[in-house]
Structure formats: structure tokens, C-alpha cells
Amino acid sequence: MGNPFYDDVDDTFRGVRVRVHTDEHIYEGWCGRWHYNEHGVLVYDAERDDGEQVGALTVSNPETVERLPPTDPIEEVRVTDIAPSPYTERSMDDADHEKFVKLTRDRGHLLTYPTVRRVADDKQCDHNRAYEVVAGHRRFETARRADLDTIAVRVADLDAWEAVKRFVDDHVAIQGGDERHMYGQEEIDGMLAQLRDDWADDRLREMGVLAPYLEEKLASTRREGIRQGYLTDGRGSE
């Protein structure tokens, strides 16, 4: 039988955002669980006070642990209840990902939380899952391939269009911006084709980063129409 005090503290802190103070640093992240025998607390997605993103770590002998104001809730969700975003194009068949899958299978859980949104009542979805991935597609696919039954996820309050804007921001670099970890041209082409199936071009133009790609697609379509003879070139000739 567990210690009722420890159980209550776990229930109070697990899945909430915390600030953990030590004699050297302050960390902010999501509380995983307390390790009472080791006098430590597990923190996911942790950021140190010097700006360093340190991911998941166990902070030993913390001086204080603060609960921060709630943001998106963390929930335990069955993997089979989650669908990937319809716009994801990134290949996950590389050796590094296979290694990540094996480590996750051995560990039995992910180290950080994917972000999902509830879609059970979203008529635009073409699946019957209750959630859809917003961010963390690689982590979700890792959990699926590692045969995890459930994972902890951050549940964001987003509608379909807000999720699209978040996806584009996360995957398409602005002109002159940092292109590391962003989609390449082939991936953007695949993503844009699916976006245009679901949304009007005028709506997609609201996202300035997509405008050059849309204009290129429209110009290409027009050139092909002229070549095929079912559009004119605007000068009275075919």
C-alpha cells in the first residue's frame, strides 16, 4: 500500500506545469512524477533559467516546486484514439527514428508530450478517432510503432483552421528564416496539395508564408491549361 501523502502530492502535481528551484538553477516544465526515495521530481519538456532546453530530467533535491497557472491540460490517451495530422509529409523510416522506437519500447513511455486536439465532433475529419496530432508527429509515430497502449498528451483547444495555421508555422520556413527541421520542397508540395483539397486558395493566402507556393502552383496550372488548349494566354490566342 502506498503512502497517502505521496499519492496525494502525485495527483496534485502530475501533468501540470511547474517551476522547480535548486541551489544552482530554476527549471520550468511539466511534472511527471515524484521519486520520493531518491528525493527527486521528474520534469518533462524542461527549460533551464539560462534558456537551455534540457528536455526530460529528474531534478534531485529540489528546494521548492511551484505549480504554475494552468495552460493546456495533460491527459493519458489511448494511442489508437489518436490520428496523425492529414498534412504530415515527413518520412520516419530513417535509422535514427528506428533507434528511437526501440528505446521507447524498452522504456515503455515517451519522454515528452505530443500536442493533440479533440476532433470527435469535427465534421471535417475523415476518420473516427477522438484526437488528432497538432505537434509531435514523430513522437506519436514512435509511440505507435513501439506498441504503447497509452501516452500522455497535451490537449490544445484548437479548431480545424487554428490547427492548420499551427501546422504551417511549425513546418514551413518564412523567407530568410531558419530552415532546419522545416519541410523541403517535396514535402511542401504534398502538404499543399492536401491543404488545397480541404481549404479554398483565398483562405490559404491568409497565411503569408504559403502565398509564394500558391502563386507558383496557380501559374503552373495556367501554363498547363494554355499548353493543353483549354485556356487562352490573354492575347486572344491559344
Secondary structure as GFF3:
##gff-version 3
##sequence-region A 1 238
A	DSSP	alpha_helix	4	13	.	.	.	ID=ss1
A	DSSP	beta_strand	17	21	.	.	.	ID=ss2
A	DSSP	beta_strand	26	35	.	.	.	ID=ss3
A	DSSP	beta_strand	40	48	.	.	.	ID=ss4
A	DSSP	beta_strand	53	60	.	.	.	ID=ss5
A	DSSP	beta_strand	64	67	.	.	.	ID=ss6
A	DSSP	beta_strand	74	78	.	.	.	ID=ss7
A	DSSP	three_ten_helix	79	81	.	.	.	ID=ss8
A	DSSP	beta_strand	82	83	.	.	.	ID=ss9
A	DSSP	alpha_helix	95	107	.	.	.	ID=ss10
A	DSSP	beta_strand	115	118	.	.	.	ID=ss11
A	DSSP	beta_strand	131	135	.	.	.	ID=ss12
A	DSSP	alpha_helix	137	145	.	.	.	ID=ss13
A	DSSP	beta_strand	150	156	.	.	.	ID=ss14
A	DSSP	alpha_helix	160	171	.	.	.	ID=ss15
A	DSSP	alpha_helix	185	198	.	.	.	ID=ss16
A	DSSP	alpha_helix	201	204	.	.	.	ID=ss17
A	DSSP	three_ten_helix	208	210	.	.	.	ID=ss18
A	DSSP	alpha_helix	211	228	.	.	.	ID=ss19
###
